[in-house]
Amino acid sequence: AIGFSRYEVGMISIAVAEIATNVIRYALPGKASIRTICAGKGIEITIEDAGTGIPDIDAAMVDGFSTHSEPSIGKGLGAAARSVEEFIFNKSDLTGTSITLRHFLKPVLDDTEVSVKSFPAVNAFFNHDQYIIKPFHAENLLVALSDFREFGAQSSSYASIFKTVVESNYMDSLDTLLQKCQLALRENNGKYLSQTLLMKVFPDRFEVIRCGNIGLYVGSEVIQRKPIDPSLFLLNGEVVTNGSLVEVFPRRTETTVLIHSDGISLPNILNMERNTSLDQQTRSLFDLSALDDDDATLLVVRGKYAC
């Protein structure tokens, strides 16, 4: 009713039916609630039961898993989770299980422009800079820029690990998301990523967290705040900080944000013309500021939201 395609309605129905069938068979009484979220651009369904909980949630998420002999309508909770954008266990214990499903209209970023220029160093064949652009929740955006040069010949493999973690956990707070990325890289390679920036773009604000020398401009001025040291970020798997690691900037009318790797050398003050296409401006800035001896990436986000 809020604009989902027939396919999306079918997938949401599969997820709900799978969970509801389990409740009816094994965990009555149960109840379900449904509401729209994100100003009518998403739907949230919560299903609760009075069973004894799921002993091993990880095992239950594997296709075909069941603790009962009767077949389910599909492949279980794993298939249900893949059918919607968000699948959340609120609880699962001896008092029952509560699961929330969320799905959103496909993002249409009418008020946000994004442009990227990224090339390897002169005479180099591989670009160690990697970026991610992920719209979510119909009107928001997650952007990441990282330099994987320190991982050498395997940089593309570790960039893939990083991307998988980001796209699987994008709803986490940025400090938690970065922690998960660093843990995944350390488990696979024994080292942290020292050059990275993660940013979430909302209608009223930008949230940013960064390590190393990834450059950041908000509006026309460079943000000089010292980034966090990745070697201090984790200690025994825990975040180590005396305050918030996340920088928050208000998103004013026509605010422009520039993010760049250390292969870009920009002036301290920038004037972005509004009467020129964003791609043209990004290309011109890149041509003027890219260094020959390093991989260079310039990512620009521009919008028309008012606070």
Buried (B, 14 or more C-beta within 10 A) or exposed (E): EEEBEEEBEEBBEBBBBBBBBBBEEBBEEBEBEEEEBBEEBBBBBBBBBEBBBBEEEEEBBEEEBEEEEEEBEBBBBBBBBBBBBBBBBEEBEEEBBBBBBBBBBEBEBEEBBBBBBBBBBEEEEEBBBBBBBBBBBBBBBBBBBBBBBBBEEEBEEBBEBBBEBBEEBBBBBBBBBBBBBBBBBBEEBEBBBBBBBBBBBBBEBBBBBBBBEBBBBBBEEBBEEEBBEBEEBBEEEEBEEEEEBBBEBEBBEEBBBBBBBBBBEBEEEBEBEEEEEBBEBBBEBBEEBBBEEBBBBBBBBBBEBEE
